[in-house]
Amino acid sequence: MVKQLLEARCSNIFAAYRDPDGPNSENGLNLLVNNAAVLPQKTMMTATVEDMQNTFNTNVIGPLFVIREYLPYLRRAAKAKGRPGMSCDKAAVINISTDSASMSIMPVMKEPFPLFPYSISKTGLNMLTIYTARDLQADEILCISIHPGWAPIDARESVEGMLCVIGSLTEKQHGGFLDYTGKTMPW
């Protein structure tokens, strides 16, 4: 994603930002993408306590604390625009989710994968998105979950699609769950 953002000549991309008070932080942070994930290949019968804890720590708790850490910079960016409404140009949190977090899709998947801890944790991430959207509404910070797609699409197509969707978001999608084409995903 960073590579494609650089190719599109986006500025102020922080893939591993260590100095949030540095000289480039004057206008805040416009876009926070939570893309962390672990996917232990486990089922309900084989998942251990450690599998579940590690997966939740990375896929739910990590994004929560990243959002909280960068919230002052997102608020600064939202205020710096000086106009009403929500967009990724103003300030946004994008949580990378999955279709296997959908409680409607998982029961009907033709070939279930051993995604027990992953699916449950990403469903938790989607709930985090809903709470975050509610709590950041007054700050006009957009928040969504997005499913990046699976095979047969490649990473480049997925990222291109997500960047297109992210660039077109408005308050209408706030708190939503979309896929990389912009289609609304079922919860």
C-alpha positions as CSV (number, residue, x, y, z in Angstrom):
1,M,0.0,0.0,0.0
2,V,2.8,2.4,0.9
3,K,4.5,1.7,-2.4
4,Q,1.4,2.4,-4.4
5,L,0.7,5.6,-2.4
6,L,4.2,6.8,-3.2
7,E,3.7,6.0,-6.9
8,A,0.6,8.2,-6.7
9,R,2.8,10.9,-5.3
10,C,1.0,11.1,-1.9
11,S,2.9,13.1,0.7
12,N,3.4,12.5,4.4
13,I,3.1,8.7,4.4
14,F,4.2,7.3,7.8
15,A,4.6,3.5,7.6
16,A,6.5,3.3,10.8
17,Y,6.3,6.8,12.3
18,R,8.4,7.3,15.5
19,D,8.2,11.1,16.1
20,P,4.6,12.3,16.1
21,D,5.7,15.7,17.4
22,G,8.2,16.2,14.5
23,P,8.1,19.1,12.1
24,N,5.8,17.3,9.6
25,S,3.0,16.8,12.1
26,E,1.8,20.5,12.1
27,N,-1.5,19.7,10.2
28,G,-2.0,16.4,11.9
29,L,-2.7,13.0,10.4
30,N,-5.3,12.7,7.7
31,L,-5.4,8.9,7.2
32,L,-4.7,6.1,9.7
33,V,-4.8,2.6,8.2
34,N,-4.9,-0.3,10.7
35,N,-3.6,-3.2,8.6
36,A,-2.2,-5.5,11.3
37,A,-3.3,-9.1,11.4
38,V,-2.3,-12.6,12.5
39,L,-4.0,-15.6,11.1
40,P,-3.4,-18.8,13.0
41,Q,-4.6,-21.8,11.0
42,K,-6.9,-23.1,13.8
43,T,-10.4,-24.4,14.2
44,M,-12.7,-24.2,17.2
45,M,-11.3,-27.5,18.3
46,T,-7.6,-26.8,17.8
47,A,-7.4,-23.1,18.8
48,T,-5.5,-22.6,22.1
49,V,-5.9,-19.9,24.7
50,E,-2.6,-18.4,23.4
51,D,-3.9,-18.5,19.8
52,M,-7.0,-16.6,20.8
53,Q,-5.1,-14.1,23.0
54,N,-2.4,-13.4,20.4
55,T,-5.0,-13.0,17.6
56,F,-7.1,-10.6,19.7
57,N,-4.0,-8.6,20.8
58,T,-3.0,-8.0,17.2
59,N,-6.3,-7.8,15.4
60,V,-8.4,-5.9,17.9
61,I,-6.5,-4.5,20.9
62,G,-3.6,-3.3,18.7
63,P,-5.8,-1.2,16.4
64,L,-7.7,0.2,19.4
65,F,-4.5,1.6,21.0
66,V,-3.1,2.8,17.7
67,I,-6.3,4.8,17.2
68,R,-6.1,6.2,20.7
69,E,-2.4,7.1,20.3
70,Y,-2.9,9.0,17.0
71,L,-6.3,10.5,17.9
72,P,-4.8,13.9,18.7
73,Y,-3.2,14.1,15.3
74,L,-6.4,13.0,13.6
75,R,-8.3,15.7,15.5
76,R,-5.8,18.3,14.5
77,A,-6.1,17.3,10.8
78,A,-9.9,17.4,11.0
79,K,-9.9,20.9,12.5
80,A,-7.2,22.1,10.1
81,K,-9.5,21.6,7.1
82,G,-12.0,24.1,8.5
83,R,-14.9,22.7,6.6
84,P,-17.8,20.4,7.6
85,G,-18.2,16.8,6.6
86,M,-16.1,13.7,6.5
87,S,-13.5,12.4,4.1
88,C,-10.1,10.8,4.0
89,D,-8.7,14.1,2.8
90,K,-9.8,15.5,6.2
91,A,-9.2,12.7,8.8
92,A,-10.1,9.0,8.7
93,V,-9.5,5.7,10.3
94,I,-9.5,2.7,8.0
95,N,-9.6,-0.7,9.6
96,I,-8.6,-3.6,7.3
97,S,-11.1,-6.3,8.0
98,T,-12.2,-9.4,6.1
99,D,-15.3,-11.0,4.6
100,S,-14.8,-13.9,7.1
101,A,-15.7,-11.3,9.8
102,S,-19.2,-11.2,8.4
103,M,-21.6,-13.3,10.4
104,S,-23.8,-13.5,7.3
105,I,-21.1,-14.8,4.9
106,M,-19.2,-17.3,7.1
107,P,-22.0,-19.8,7.6
108,V,-22.5,-20.1,3.8
109,M,-18.9,-20.2,2.6
110,K,-18.5,-23.3,0.4
111,E,-15.0,-24.1,1.5
112,P,-14.5,-23.1,5.1
113,F,-11.0,-22.3,6.1
114,P,-9.5,-22.9,9.6
115,L,-10.0,-19.2,10.4
116,F,-11.6,-19.5,13.9
117,P,-9.5,-17.0,15.9
118,Y,-9.0,-14.7,12.9
119,S,-12.7,-14.5,12.0
120,I,-13.8,-13.9,15.5
121,S,-11.1,-11.2,16.1
122,K,-11.9,-9.4,12.9
123,T,-15.6,-9.4,13.8
124,G,-14.4,-7.7,17.0
125,L,-12.4,-5.2,14.8
126,N,-15.7,-4.4,13.0
127,M,-17.4,-3.7,16.3
128,L,-14.4,-1.5,17.2
129,T,-15.0,0.4,13.9
130,I,-18.7,1.0,14.9
131,Y,-17.7,2.2,18.4
132,T,-14.9,4.4,17.0
133,A,-17.3,5.8,14.4
134,R,-19.8,6.7,17.1
135,D,-17.1,8.2,19.4
136,L,-15.4,10.2,16.7
137,Q,-18.5,11.5,15.0
138,A,-18.4,14.9,16.8
139,D,-14.7,15.3,15.7
140,E,-15.8,14.6,12.1
141,I,-13.2,11.8,11.8
142,L,-14.4,9.2,9.3
143,C,-14.1,5.5,10.3
144,I,-14.8,2.4,8.3
145,S,-13.8,-1.3,8.0
146,I,-12.8,-2.5,4.6
147,H,-12.4,-6.1,3.2
148,P,-9.3,-6.1,0.8
149,G,-10.5,-9.2,-1.2
150,W,-9.1,-12.7,-1.6
151,A,-7.7,-14.7,-4.4
152,P,-8.0,-14.6,-7.4
153,I,-7.2,-10.9,-7.2
154,D,-3.6,-9.9,-6.6
155,A,-2.2,-7.5,-4.0
156,R,-1.9,-4.6,-6.6
157,E,-5.5,-4.9,-7.6
158,S,-6.6,-5.1,-4.0
159,V,-4.6,-2.0,-3.0
160,E,-5.7,0.0,-6.1
161,G,-9.3,-0.8,-5.3
162,M,-9.0,0.1,-1.6
163,L,-7.2,3.4,-2.5
164,C,-10.0,4.2,-4.9
165,V,-12.7,3.5,-2.3
166,I,-10.8,5.3,0.5
167,G,-10.4,8.4,-1.8
168,S,-14.1,8.5,-2.4
169,L,-15.4,8.0,1.1
170,T,-17.8,10.5,2.7
171,E,-19.9,10.7,5.8
172,K,-22.4,8.4,4.1
173,Q,-20.0,5.4,4.6
174,H,-19.1,6.4,8.2
175,G,-19.2,3.3,10.4
176,G,-19.6,1.1,7.4
177,F,-18.1,-2.2,6.3
178,L,-17.1,-2.1,2.6
179,D,-15.1,-4.2,0.2
180,Y,-12.2,-3.1,-2.0
181,T,-14.7,-2.3,-4.8
182,G,-16.9,-0.1,-2.6
183,K,-19.6,-2.6,-2.2
184,T,-21.3,-2.7,1.3
185,M,-20.5,-5.9,3.1
186,P,-23.1,-7.7,5.2
187,W,-22.4,-7.7,9.0
